[in-house]
């Protein structure tokens, strides 16, 4: 964790919150000016609505833009925005889980030398992934509900068997459930592109 934090480029984190702000929040905003102000940005940033950090017109290739953007806003500011704007948090969570329910990143899994079209996916040995995709792709609320139900159920079972299970095992089950729920929210609210890969991991 320490190595990841120290060795990651300084522009790595801003790509995430840039994409959330302009690709996830602003297109669904009812008051763009007020939402930008709550995020530490002024109305001049409204023109970037709909772009992500990897879009050609995002400004990430301009060091001056990037410096000003990083001074104005951050993940902590974005986190506070979601806490004080629950509608946006719910929309982001639903959209991310709906896409995350695809199960496998849409990158294809054939080498180019095979001659098959780009992004072609194999469906051999993929029954479980295809089943989950059918259940959860584009059904974010269903995906979230299922995950929360599973986490609650395993914690309830551990609690019911607390007299026969070692305490460290019960603590581990609670910790694993908490880590899973944390990852669900981090993957949904900390980035808005490539979320299928985040949930796959």
Secondary structure, 3 states (H helix, E strand, C coil): CHHHHHHCCCHHHHHHHHHHHHHHHHHHCCCHHHHHHHCCCCHHHHHHCCCCCCCCCCCCCCHHHHHHHHHHCCHHHHHHHHHHCHHHHHHHHHHHHHHHCCCCCCCCCCCHHHCCCCCCCCCCCCHHHHHHHHHHCCCHHHHHHHHHHHHHHHHHHHHHCCCCCCHHHHHHHHHHHHHHHHHHHHHHHCCCCCHHHHHHC
